[in-house]
Amino acid sequence: MWRKRRHWHHVDKDYVIVHSSSSSSSSVSGDSEEEDMGFLEVPVTDMKQPLPELGPMPQGLSPQQVVRRHILGSIVQSERSYVDSLRRILQDYRNPLMEMEPKVLSARKCQVVFFRVREILQCHSMFQIALSSRVSEWDTTEKIGDLFVASFSKSMVLDVYSEYVNNFTSAMSLIKKACLTKPAFLEFLKKRQMASVDRVTLYGLMVKPIQRFPQFILLLQDMLKNTPKGHADRLSLQLALTELETLAEKLNEQKRLADQVAEIQQLTKSVSDRSSLNKLLNSGQRQLLLCETLTETVYGDRGQLIKSKERKVFLLNDMLVCANINFKGQLEISSLVPLGPKYIVKWNAALLQVQVVEVGQESSTQEKESVVIQNVGSKKHTPSSQSSHSKVYLGPPRLFQELQDLQKDLAVVEQITLLISTLHGTYQNLNMTVAQDWCLALQRLMRVKEEEIHSANKCRLRLLLPGKPDKSGRPVSVMVVFITPNPLSKISWVNRLHLAKIALREENQPGWLCPEEDKKSKAPFWCPILVCRLPAFSSRALDLQLGAAIHSPVHSSLLGFSAISTSLPQGYLWVGGGQEGAGGQVEIFSLNRSVPRVVKSFPVASQVLCSDYIPERTEEERTEDSETDADQVLPAQPVICLGLQDGSILVYGSVDTGTQCLLTGKSPGLQPVLCLKHNTDYLFAGLQSGTIAAYARNNGGLWDAEAEPTCLAVGLAPVRTLLTLDDALWASCGNQVTVFDAASLKAQQTFEAHPEEEASITHMIKAGSGVWMAFSLGSSIRLFHTETLELLQEINVATRTTFALPGQKHVRVTSLLICQGLLWVGTDQGILVLLPVPRLEGIPKITGKGMVSLNGHCGPVEFLAVALSTLAPDILKSDKEEDPAAEPPTATEGKPEGRSSSDSGAQESPPTREMRKKGILLQYRLRSTDHLPGQRLSVREAPSATGGTTLEHTEEDGSIYEMADDPDIWVRSRPCSREAPRKEISSLAVISGGRGYRNFHPNGKLPSSSETDSTLLMWQVPLML
């Protein structure tokens, strides 16, 4: 595999790479890899190129120019440091190892460890020369974006970095093995690290190429933020961001695949060659979806914790594997190279037989499955004949038992209260005041227990696995309980397990075609999964055409933890349609479960053609509005707007408020409303007549239905699509787009989007700094820049659809959607195409061949809608992060009268965690009984501050104590790892609407549904974490 190479002993020179043809490269002497790739080595040190240095800052620069100079300085400094690190790898490690006698690492192994480092250095040496030239002329040109595009859009840069990234895991594995088997090599690494100024290890240096492009992206994002519109460098910076993001995404995916292969290989090594698991892992059909170190906890029959141990859990595409982790003998090298542990497989189970069971769901599982549930690892459980008499507690069982005990105690205390009310004498600490305090304290303790159970659920992953049948032949399920590092991890596991099972359905095997050149490419692990297909309208008596769909996100506070992880994006999907020239119909689906269900259906006067969702304004925006202009407020609640064939515009409230019709308006001349879009000030309606009706908001946040809208003339053809940008409104008319100023509503300019007049623009969608457009003729989609209106890219979709329907060249695009870095394209043949686009603020150029869905419709894809919701932040909090407002009152709030000042001073300091755990009810201050008449009935006397014999009133009077055991051990067996602050976790689904359902797999056996029925297909994407 490895050919003999000639090695350069003086590799501290800079080299420029010249990409030559393969025929010329073979004549150049050099390393075999360079010959394969067509690299020429040109030494450049003789050119005496100076390092890039910024000159003194000129006078009179704007604040943005000053910031841009600082960012350029950061780029220069960052690149200098990176090139120095690459040189250190070669000078401090590779060269000495190659020259060392006797060799501690063979030449062949050196080639593996340092593969492609020199070529990366050559790339960046050339970039540094070009950067030096730009820096010297910065104050006259102020351009750097095009340099990044020119330097990092070349295929050879991707090739060099790809090979380095793909080899990285092998290189680290080889270093680790050499450290364990060759003491001289370990000693060499230690000495080199200690001799360096910054004490960075070889691993620390070699991981830098993997981190380089994310660093560049952050610097260029800062530069773009400080580059005003119209600046000569702005488009170049946006294109540079696109190139770097694309490069980083490709390298990330390759690194992920390489790590996945390495993990599966490591797992395979731990399984005997003859086992069935070994054959499954070696079949090449397994994809690793998720693997993480979790803590397995084992409980006894009464819920006592017996043991806990870390396990590595692997979620493959069709099985779950749990392994012990073994780090023995490797700790000495852990500071020099990341350790890849050895695994010992503990158990594995087919994915379809694994169930997630939340706290409180066990009884329903037992009834439904008629199985016996065992706790894995616990002592021999009760024989089946006795199991009906003694309940086995699962989950945090002690907490449930204590909650039940508290409920019983409260019933007893309530009875005692009734008895106390019958006392004839008066006593200081046995009266109705104390009795009520007892009841209140017990109720608070019950609330605390419920919170602990909820908190335990947040980090507790409980799986039901198939076990061996018992003696009577009944199936036995085994319960395994894992503690996840944080709530986010738990959500991720539940979500991935749920979707991995759906991915095993026939329609998802496979669900997508990846038309890559090598023909070996599999659909990536994140690809959308078809979760369901359902009729769009509940009434099948009428032949209803689909018109539009819109998602209205509404969070349901009633959903449990796992329901959030497995449900579609929370909220409601509004689907509208009807019959041409006849009435319309609206169906509303709830998405708060894993399968949608119709919650409301109602007729409207005419066919629904379009819709728009207008969210309520955030608290911050409302505050800003109240300070500036009270007239510009959004509705107090989110609203859904529908545009009808008869010119009506209907505005509805959300489902949770009864979906009442808040407003009805008519378009000028009762023209059909083809599209609706809003901004902060207006609701825009694109009409059949070629005009736009702009409805201004009134001070209620809605629109005045009585007032005449402002009419904007666009052209003679219908206005089929509108797009609102930050400061502009784009309107299509025929093959042209007119740009209006969003504030003044004045037309600024018009440009031609397609050379053929008959090709009307049907769709416009924005992402980053670009707008993709689809047309009524042809199979092309076109990308335009939002600022210069320049045509940046044109893609022929027909070249993709032929993979699903060979020979069909006449394709028309009927719907477009962009979300989460994916461009969805629906066609008139019912085929959906998925194309990757950058997510950042660069240009959303299509950068790969994409994928074609094997699930589609029998007719045109009428619409594509996105359902996107974010998980509520409080769901992601572990119990350590609970809202401090919910803390119990401090000790001083109910300080008993008669306390000395020194006592109260001590009480004012915040209670320690130990106090909170052991006596949470001591925080619940009871009213003092000192002032009450009668004898004191305390069981113990408090020592007096003066040393006298007077009785001091103590908190024991009338308080109830929490059980002394530590509740934290039932929450989790170890503290949560510190979580980085996260703004939001997105749940995403995409819905397509069209006639019928069709599977395009050549060997597919799935039946197509009726070609006339309007059908919805729903795809879900794994949670964006």
NUDOKOL-417136 format. One record per residue (C-alpha): residue in one letter; y, x, z. Coordinates in steps of 0.5 Angstrom, whole numbers, plus 500, padded with zeros to 3 digits. Example, Ala and Ser with C-alpha at 12.3 -4.5 7.8 and 13.67 -1.06 7.14 Angstrom:
// NUDOKOL-417136
a491525516 s498527514 
END
This chain:
// NUDOKOL-417136
m500500500 w505506502 r506511496 k508518498 r516519498 r520525498 h525525504 w532527504 h533531510 h541531510 v542523510 d548524514 k552523507 d555517504 y552514498 v554509493 i549504490 v549503483 h545497480 s541500474 s536497470 s528498472 s527502466 s533507468 s531507475 s524510474 s527516471 v531518477 s528522483 g528519489 d524514494 s519510491 e523504494 e529505491 e525506484 d522499485 m529496486 g533500481 f538504486 l541510484 e544515489 v551517488 p553522494 v561520495 t562525501 d566530496 m571524494 k574525501 q575518502 p579517508 l577512513 p581505513 e587505517 l593500517 g600503517 p606501522 m608494522 p614492517 q620488520 g621481519 l613478518 s612471520 p607470526 q601468521 q602475518 v602478524 v596475526 r593476520 r594484520 h591484527 i585480524 l584485519 g585491524 s579488528 i575487521 v576495520 q574497527 s568492527 e566495520 r567502523 s563501529 y557498525 v557504520 d557509526 s551505529 l547505522 r548513522 r546514529 i539510527 l538516522 q541522525 d539521532 y532518531 r529518524 n531525522 p529528528 l522524528 m521526521 e522534522 m519534529 e513538530 p508536532 k509529529 v510524535 l510519529 s507520522 a511520516 r508513514 k510510520 c517512520 q518509513 v516502516 v520503522 f526505519 f525501512 r531500508 v536502514 r539508509 e540502503 i544498508 l548504510 q550505503 c552498502 h557499507 s559505505 m561503499 f564497502 q568501507 i571505501 a574499498 l576496504 s580503505 s584501499 r585494501 v588496507 s593501504 e596496500 w595490505 d603489506 t604488499 t598484497 e595481503 k588480500 i581481502 g577475501 d575477494 l573484496 f568480501 v566476495 a565482490 s561486496 f556481499 s555476493 k551481489 s543480489 m542487491 v545486498 l541480499 d535484497 v536490502 y538485508 s532481506 e527486506 y530489513 v529483516 n522481514 n520488516 f524488523 t518484527 s513489524 a518495526 m519493533 s511492534 l510499531 i515502536 k512498542 k505500540 a507507540 c511507546 l504505550 t500510546 k504516545 p508518552 a511523548 f515518543 l517514549 e520520552 f523521546 l526514546 k528515553 k532522552 r536519546 q538513550 m540517556 a544522551 s548517548 v555515550 d554508550 r546508553 v545503547 t537503545 l534504539 y532496539 g540495540 l542499534 m537496530 v538489531 k545490529 p544489521 i541482523 q548480527 r552483522 f554477518 p555472523 q560477526 f564477519 i564470519 l567469525 l573474523 l574471516 q574464520 d580466524 m583469518 l582463514 k586459520 n592463519 t592463512 p597457509 k595453504 g598456497 h597463499 a594467494 d588469499 r586462501 l581460496 s578467496 l577467503 q574460503 l569463497 a567469502 l566464507 t561461503 e558467500 l557470507 e554463510 t549463505 l547470506 a546469513 e542462512 k537466508 l537471513 n536467519 e530463515 q527469513 k527472520 r525465523 l519465518 a517472520 d517471527 q513465526 v508469522 a508474528 e507469533 i501466530 q498472529 q499474536 l496468538 t490469533 k488475536 s487472543 v482467540 s475469538 d473470531 r468465531 s472459534 s474453530 l481455533 n481462529 k479459523 l485453523 l490459525 n488463519 s487458514 g495459512 q496451513 r499452520 q507452521 l510453528 l515448529 l517450536 c514455542 e517456549 t515459555 l514453560 t512452567 e506448568 t505445575 v499443578 y499437584 g493435589 d491428590 r497426594 g502429590 q502436594 l504442589 i498446589 k500452584 s505453578 k505458573 e508460566 r505458560 k507459553 v506453549 f506452541 l507446537 l504447530 n505442525 d498439527 m496441534 l499443541 v496450544 c497452551 a496460553 n497464559 i502470558 n499477560 f505483560 k500488564 g501495563 q508494559 l513493564 e515501563 i518500556 s521493557 s528496557 l527500550 v524494546 p522487547 l515486549 g511481545 p506479550 k498478549 y496471550 i490468552 v489461550 k488456555 w487449551 n489446545 a489439542 a490435536 l497433536 l495425534 q491425541 v497428545 q502423548 v508424552 v508420559 e514419562 v515417570 g512410571 q509409565 e502411567 s499404569 s501401562 t497407559 q491406563 e491399562 k492400554 e487405553 s482403559 v482411561 v481415567 i487419568 q486426571 n491431574 v489438570 g487443575 s487439581 k481439586 k475434583 h478427583 t475421586 p469418583 s470412578 s467408583 q472409588 s478410583 s480403583 h481403591 s485410591 k491411587 v492418584 y500419584 l503423578 g509426576 p513427582 p509423586 r511424593 l518422591 f515415589 q511415596 e517416600 l521411596 q516406597 d516408605 l524407605 q523400602 k518398607 d523402613 l529398610 a525391611 v523393618 v530395620 e533389617 q528385622 i530390628 t537388626 l536381627 l532382634 i539386636 s543380634 t539377640 l541382645 h545379651 g547386654 t552390651 y550397649 q554403646 n549405641 l544399640 n549394637 m550390631 t555396629 v549401629 a544397626 q548396620 d549403620 w542404620 c541399614 l547403610 a544409611 l537407609 q540404602 r544411601 l537415602 m534410597 r539412592 v538419593 k531418592 e532415585 e537420583 e531425585 i526422581 h531421575 s533428575 a525430576 n524426569 k530430566 c526437566 r519434567 l515434560 r508430562 l503430557 l496426556 l491430553 p484428551 g478430556 k471430556 p468423558 d466421565 k458420567 s459413565 g462414558 r469412559 p474417556 v478421561 s485423559 v488429563 m495430565 v498436564 v505437567 f510442565 i517444567 t522445562 p528451563 n533445562 p534438560 l536440553 s529443552 k525437554 i529433549 s527438544 w520438546 v519430546 n523429539 r519435536 l512432538 h514425536 l517427529 a511432528 k506426529 i510422523 a510428519 l502427519 r502420515 e500420508 e507419505 n509425508 q503430506 p507432503 g514429503 w518434499 l517438493 c520445493 p521447486 e522455487 e520460483 d514463487 k511456487 k509458494 s515455498 k513450503 a518445505 p522448511 f520445518 w527442519 c526438512 p528430513 i521426515 l520419512 v520415519 c519408516 r521403510 l522396511 p525390507 a533390507 f534382508 s530378512 s530372507 r526374501 a527367498 l533369495 d533375490 l539379494 q542385491 l544391495 g551393496 a553397502 a551400508 i554403514 h552405521 s556403527 p554408533 v554405540 h550408546 s546404550 s546406557 l539403558 l535407554 g530412558 f530419557 s525420552 a527413548 i533417547 s529423544 t525419539 s530413537 l534413531 p541415532 q543410537 g547404534 y547399529 l546399521 w550394517 v547392511 g551388506 g549385499 g548378495 q547375489 e552376483 g557370483 a554367489 g554368496 g553374500 q549376506 v549381512 e543384516 i544388522 f539393525 s538396532 l537403531 n536404539 r528405538 s524409533 v523403529 p529399527 r529391528 v534386525 v538383531 k543379527 s543376520 f549372517 p552369510 v558371507 a562367502 s561372496 q557378495 v558385499 l560390495 c563396500 s564397507 d567402512 y567403519 i573405523 p572408530 e576406536 r581412538 t579417543 e583417550 e587423548 e589420541 r591414545 t596418550 e599421544 d600415540 s603412546 e608418547 t610418539 d609411536 a606405539 d605401533 q600407530 v594405535 l587404532 p583397535 a581397542 q574397539 p571400533 v571395527 i567394521 c570392514 l567389509 g569388501 l567382497 q566380490 d571374491 g577379493 s576378501 i576383506 l573381513 v574385519 y568384524 g568387532 s562391534 v555388535 d556388543 t562384543 g558378539 t560381532 q566376531 c570376525 l577379527 l581378521 t580375514 g584378508 k585377501 s586382495 p592381491 g590377485 l583376489 q581382485 p574384487 v574390492 l570395490 c571401495 l574401502 k577407506 h582408512 n586413515 t590413521 d596408518 y592404513 l586401510 f586402503 a582397498 g580400491 l580394486 q577392480 s584391476 g586399477 t590398483 i590400491 a592395496 a594399502 y594395508 a599397514 r597397521 n600393526 n601394533 g595391535 g591396531 l589392526 w592389519 d597384518 a593379514 e599375512 a603381510 e603383503 p599390502 t603395498 c600396491 l599403488 a598403481 v592408479 g590406472 l587400467 a580402469 p577399476 v578404482 r571405484 t571410489 l577413494 l577419499 t582420504 l583427506 d588430512 d594429508 a592425501 l589420498 w584421492 a583415488 s578415481 c580411475 g576412469 n575419468 q581421472 v583422479 t590421482 v592424488 f597420493 d601423499 a598420505 a604418509 s609416503 l604413498 k607417492 a603419487 q603427487 q599429481 t593426476 f587431474 e581430469 a575430472 h570429466 p572431459 e569424456 e573418457 e567414458 a564418464 s568414470 i568417477 t563413481 h562417487 m567422491 i565426497 k568431501 a565437505 g569444507 s574445502 g571442496 v569435493 w563433490 m563428484 a558423480 f559420474 s557413470 l554418464 g550424464 s546427470 s551432472 i555433479 r562437479 l565440485 f573441485 h577445490 t581440495 e587444494 t588447487 l584442484 e580447480 l573446478 l568450482 q561448480 e557443475 i550442477 n545438472 v541434477 a536432471 t533439472 r531438479 t528431478 t523433472 f519436478 a517429480 l518425473 p516430468 g519429461 q525424464 k531428462 h536422462 v538421469 r544418472 v547419479 t547413483 s549415490 l552421494 l552423501 i553430505 c551431512 q549437516 g549442510 l545438506 l547434499 w543428498 v543425491 g540419489 t538417482 d537411477 q530413477 g529412484 i528419486 l532423491 v534430491 l536434497 l541440495 p543446501 v551446501 p554451506 r557447513 l563451514 e570450512 g568454506 i567451499 p561447499 k557450493 i550449492 t546455493 g539454492 k534450488 g533445493 m528439494 v526433491 s523427495 l516424493 n518418497 g523414493 h525407490 c522403484 g529402481 p536406482 v538408489 e544403490 f547407496 l545413501 a548412508 v548416514 a547414521 l549420526 s550419534 t551424539 l547425546 a551423552 p553429555 d551427562 i544426559 l544434558 k546435565 s541438570 d541436577 k545442579 e551440574 e551433577 d558430577 p562433584 a565426584 a558423586 e558428592 p557425599 p563424603 t565431607 a564431614 t571430616 e571423613 g568420619 k569425624 p567422631 e573421636 g573426642 r570432638 s574438640 s578441634 s574447634 d568443632 s572439627 g574446624 a567448623 q565441620 e571442614 s568447611 p563445605 p556444607 t551449605 r546447600 e541448605 m544443609 r545438603 k537439602 k535438609 g540433612 i543429606 l544423611 l548427616 q554427610 y554420611 r558419616 l557413621 r562410625 s563412632 t560408638 d564412643 h569406644 l564401645 p562398652 g556399655 q551404657 r549410652 l542410650 s541416647 v535420647 r538427648 e544430652 a549434648 p552440652 s559439654 a564444651 t567445658 g560446661 g560440665 t555434666 t559429662 l555426656 e558428649 h557423644 t552426638 e551424631 e544422633 d546416635 g545411630 s544416624 i537416620 y534423618 e531425611 m524427611 a524435612 d520437606 d524440601 p526435595 d528441590 i520443589 w519436586 v525437581 r522443578 s519449581 r524454579 p532454578 c534451571 s537457567 r544457566 e546453560 a551455555 p556449555 r555445549 k560440546 e554435543 i547434540 s547430534 s541425532 l541424525 a538419520 v539418513 i538411510 s537410502 g537403499 g534400493 r529396489 g522397492 y518403494 r515408490 n511415492 f512420486 h506424488 p501425482 n495424486 g498419491 k494413493 l500409497 p501402494 s508401491 s511395494 s514389490 e519392485 t524386486 d525387494 s531390496 t528396501 l531401506 l528408507 m529412513 w529419514 q530423520 v532430521 p529434528 l535434533 m540439531 l540443538 
END
